[in-house]
């Protein structure tokens, strides 16, 4: 069996690291454009929240900012969320590695 995902996209906001029972954690939201056009002739974009822990979260927060392009390698994890007495299954990407591909600062220079 294999559970592995690779994403390349832009950060949609600056990252902040929080402390939890499991150590340091950060939600890293990225925008990933699709590689094909929709029926209107434009490219759709998927907005995906990735969860990073400890040094991966800290490094991303320290070296990356909104608009930077990152590569994410990780796995998909499901969890059950309960709202208004209804249970639903939610998917999230757990980051194993984040590669800093380009910075918006570099592009402006």
Buried (B, 14 or more C-beta within 10 A) or exposed (E): EEEEBEBEBBBBEEBEBEEEEEEBBBBBBBBBEEEEEEEEEEEEBEEBEBBBBEEBBBBBBEEBBEBBBBBBBBEEEEEEEEEEEEEEEEEBBBBBEBEEEEBBEEEEE
